[in-house]
Amino acid sequence: MKAKGLVHGVLIGTVCLGAVFLSACAGSGGTTAASDAFMASVVISAPAETVFNYVADVQHLSEWHPGSYTNLQGQGLGGTFEWFHDLGETSLRGQTVVVDYIPNQKIGEYFMGDSNGYLTPLFLPVAEGTKVIAAASYHMEFPQPIKADEAAFKRMVREGWRQDLKKSSKPRWKSDNYSISV
């Protein structure tokens, strides 16, 4: 299903952010905090309704977003789930609640726990199919060495996210018509 590739590619960012943060900082002692916001977009040859319905169904969550998901409650506005991501030397845990939901257009998720923030994919019909714009903002505590050069750390996170999007998305699309930008 083309929507699976899209979802995996665009929304994998939440896990990748945590993985890049924690692998870059593991074992250093001391903590500080970082906040950032950025977005990625992709165009895929599938109708917005198809892509939206796949992303919105929390039963598909573990198929496209690596991790463990429990207590899946409801779908749409007010839906919630708990998440856990094992990142090797450390892990991320928390809960997500859907705070904005416009069928076939937008899903706004607030996540809280070891990382706090918002993830909002927008689904826009375009001539080629659907353009998905995933905007993310977060705040996270992390180990100390990054404090010295937070700007370099944020650049590293963004580049890691962009590379993961390209790597995880490109082979799954059977279309010649896609683009990714971060």
N, C-alpha and C positions, 0 to 999 in steps of 0.2 A: 504494500500500500504506500503510495507516494507521501501521504500525510505522515506516516511513521518517520520517514527520513527527514521531513521538515521539522517535525517536533523534536526528534533526537538532535538535529543540528542546531536549531535555534535555541531551544530551552535547556540544553545541556549546560549552558552558562552558569546556572546556579551551583551545580556541583563542581564545575571547573574552577569557579572562583574560590570555593573553599579548599579545593585540592591545591591550587597554586599558592594561596595564602599559607596553608599549613605546611606544605612541603618546603616552601622557602624559609619558613621560620622555625621548624621543628627543633626541639632540643636546645633552644637558646637561652631560656630562663628570662623572667620578667615579661611584662605585657605592656602594650600600648593599644591605641585604637586607631582605626582608619575608617574613612567614609569615602565613597566614590559613587559616581553615576555614569552610566554609558548605555549604548544601545547597539543592536545588530539588526540587520534586515536581510531578508531573503525573498526571492520570487520563485514560486513553484507552480507547475502546470496542474493545478487541481482547483476546483471551486472552493470559495471561502467557506461554505457550509460544511464541506467534507473535512477540511483541515480543522476548522473550529470544533466540530463535533468530536473529533478524535482527541484534541487537546483538552477539551472540557470534561471528558469522561475520565474520572479519577481511577477507574478500574484499569485503564491503560497506562497509568503513571509509570510503573516499574518497567514497562516495555521500552520506553524512550528516555527515561531519566534514571541512571544507575543509583541504586540505594534501596533502603528498606522503608516501606510505607505501611502504616497501621492506622487503625481507627478511622477509616475512610467514612466520612459522614456527609451524605447529601451531595448534590451536584448543583452548580450554579451559585447564586448569591447566598452567602452564609455557609457554604460547604467547607468542611475542614478535613485535615489529615495530619498525622504526625509523621516525621521523617527522621531517618538516621543514615548517615553516610560514613562508612569506614574508609579512612584515608591513609591507612598504614600505621604510622606512628601516633596518629591522633584521630579524632572523629568529630563530626558535627551532628547535633541533634536539635530538634525543635518541632514547631507546629506551624501550619499554614492555614489561613482562612481566606476565602474568596470575598473580597470587599467591593468589587465592582464587576458586573456581569451584563453584557449586552449581547444577546445571541448573534452569532456570525460576525461580530465586530470586535469585541474586547473582553478580556478576562483580567481583572486586577487582583493580584494575590499579595497579601501581607504575610511575611514569614518572620517568626520570632523564635529565639532560642540562642544557640551559639553564634548565629549571625542573624541580624535583624534588618528588614528592608522590604522593598516592593519589587515585584516582577509583573510587568504588564505587557503581554503580547496583544498587538492590534492586528486585525485581519482585514486587509483592504483588497477588494476586487480590482484587478488590473487586466489589461488585454491578454496578458500571458497566463493568467490564472489568479493567484492570490499572492499579494505581498504581505509578509508577516514582519512586523517591526516589534522586536522584543526590547523593551526598555527596562533597565535594572538600576536600582539604587540600594546601597547597603551600608551598614555600620557593623564593625566587627572588632572584637578584642583580639590581639595577636601578639606573639613574643617580641621582645625588645629590639633586636638588631635592625629591624626595618625602620624604627623611629628616626634614625640618623638620615635616611634618604627616602622619605615617604613618596616623593614624586617618582623616583626611579621604581619603587615597588609598584605603584599604581600603573606605570607604563608596562611593567612586567606582567601584571595581572591582565591588562587589556590585550596585550600581544598573545599571552597564553590562551585567552578566551577565543581570540580570532583564529589562532592555529587549530584549536580544538574544534571550532565550528567547521572550518574547512576540511579537516581530517575526517570528522565523523559524518559530515553531511554529503560531501561530493560523491562518493561511490554509491550511495543509496538512491540517488535520483536517476531516473531513467530518461530525464529530459535534458536537452541541450540548453535549455533556457533557465538559468538560475544565476543569482549573484549573491555574494555575501559582503557586507561591509560592517566594520566595527568602528 
